Structure formats: structure tokens, C-alpha cells
Amino acid sequence: MASAAWSASYPCYVLAPQCPKDRRWVEVDWSAKESARPAAPSPALEGALRALRAVLAQHPIDTERLYLTGLSMGGFGTWDLAA
């Protein structure tokens, strides 16, 4: 998406944070059958939120068109962030 040809054809911003090694987007026991949503974001997820806030403050982004996705552990973070 960063190439000139792609950004000309598909004007957008893409933020793709990576969870630090040995951390989790959501700090819960993944082996438990049930768990409560944490009261606060994990340090990793809070870092992603800070990055998102910085990008939103620095660029003309339509906040009505933000999209959130995640695979595997990112799915945990996606659900937690959306909630």
C-alpha cells in the first residue's frame, strides 16, 4: 500500500501494529473456558491505541471509515478493542 501506484489507486492509511514478543494483546488465561474482559487494555494494546491516536492526529483520516481486523492472537485484540 506504500507504493506510489497503489496509494494513487487506493488512497488510504494502513496501521498494522505487531504485538511485542512474549506479550499478548489481551492479558487473559487463554486455556480457561471462560474469562472476563480486562478492566484496562494490556500494555501492548495500549501501545497500539497510542499509535492509532497519533496517526489520527497527524493525518486527514475519515474516522467514520476506520476498519479493525486481526488474525489469531490479533483476533483477541480485535474483540477486546472493539468492546
Disulfide bonds with the S-S distance in Angstrom:
none
